[in-house]
Amino acid sequence: MKGSFLGLLLMLAMIAASRLSAQTSLLDLTFEQIERQLLEQPPQAIVAMSQKFAVNDVPAPIVASYSYADLDSGKGYEFNFLVAFYHIVTYDATPQATGGFLRVFQFRDDRLVLAGDQDTPRKVGGFSTEWNLVDVNGDGIPEIEVDSTSVNGQDHSLSLFMWTGSSLHDLIGGSVQAFGFADLDHDGTLEILTARAGGSGIDALKLFGQNYRFFKSFSEDTGDWAAPDDNIVPVRPQCKAVEPDRFSLDEIQRSKNDRSQNNDDTVLFILDNLKQVNGYWITADQVDLASIVVSPHLTPLRMSVQHRNPNNDDDNHDKDSSSTCREMSWLGSVAVWVSRRDFLRSLQQLQPEGPLQAGDQLQVILNAFLRDGRQVSAAFTVSIVDNP
C-alpha cells in the first residue's frame, strides 16, 4: 500500500513537471498565433468602425499591429505584455476612416489575456499612422507614442499613453502638433516640443505627475532659442566615436546576472569639435562635465576634457576622421567613460519593442549642458552581434 502511494506521488510529480516544461512564453508564440488571438479580441470601437465602412454589407477588414513590451518589471527585458494597435483597411480616404485604438494584453496560461484599454474613447492616429514605444520618464517602463500626419502631409500629430497597470492613460489629453522630444531641463524626463496654438513659435510641454502641461514658450527666432535662459538649439559634435561599438548577445545576457564587485570595464564616448546648430564653434572646456548623462540615464564613471595636437593623427580618436576634424582639434574633445556592465544591462531598454537580436543597430544618446545653459547632445550607434 505504501509503495502504491509513493508510486502515485511520483506519477503526479512527473505529470506536473511535464506540464511545466510544456509551458510556453510569449516569445514562443508564432506571428500567426499572436495575430489570431489579437483578432479574436478586438476593441468594440474598432468593430463599430469596421461596420461603419462596410462595402456591400461586408465590414472593412480589421488589422492589428503589435509590439512586445516590458510593462511591469522596469528591467526592459521581461516581455510578458503585448501592446496592440487596431485599425481598419479601407479605400475611403476620409479622416473618419483613419486612426485606430490601442489595447494591452498580458501572456497568462499560455495565451493572450486582455489587460487594459486606452482610458479615452477617442481614436488615436490618422493618416500615415506610426507608433512605437518610448520611455519618457526613465523608469524603464515604456510609454506608447502614436504619430500621424494631416491630409496634406504638412502637420505632424502626436499622442502619448502611459500604462497604469490596468489601462493606457492619455498623457496629453488629446493630440498635439509636435516636433519631437527634448530633455530641456536635464531632469531625465522628456519634454514635448509643440507648435504654438494660434500663432508662431514653439511651446514646450512637461510631464507633471501623469499629465503633460505647459512648461515654457520659445519664439521662432533661433536667437531667442540660444539665449542662456531659453535655449533649445543644441550643440553637436562634428566628430565622435564610441569604443567599443559592437556587443555580443552572450555578454549582454551575462551582464544581467553579474553580481561581482569588479566594475572596472568601461565604454568610452568621445565628442570632438563641438558646434552649435546656428554655426558657432564651442570649445570643449565649456561643457559642464557634471551634467553629462548617457541614455538610458547612465551616470559616467569619469569624464575629462582633452586638448590634442592637431598634427598628431595618432591622437585623433574619431573613426570618421576628416580634414575638418584635424583642423579644428584645437577646440578639444570630451571623453566620457561609463560602466560596461551597466551599459550592457541598459541596451535592451533602447529597444523596448522586443528582445535584442544579432544585427540590431541601437542609438545611444549623450546629453549635457554647457556652463551657460546651452544644451549638448550626440547620437552614437552601437551594433549587436552574434556570440563569438
Secondary structure by P-SEA (a helix, b strand, c coil): caaaaaaaaaaaaaaaaaaaaaccccccccaaaaaaaaaacccaaaaaaaaaacccccccbbbbbbbbbcccccccccccbbbbbbbbbccccccccccbbbbbbbbccccccccccccccccccccbbbbbbbbcccccbbbbbbbbbcccccbbbbbbbbbcccbbbcccccccccccccccccccbbbbbbcccccbbbbbbbbcccccccccccccccccccccccccbbbbbcccccccccccaaaaaaaaaccccccccbbbbbbcccccccbbbbcccccccccccccccccccbbbbbbbccccccccccccccaaaaaacccbbbbbbccaaaaaaacccccccccccccbbbbbbbbbbcccbbbbbbbbbbbbbccc
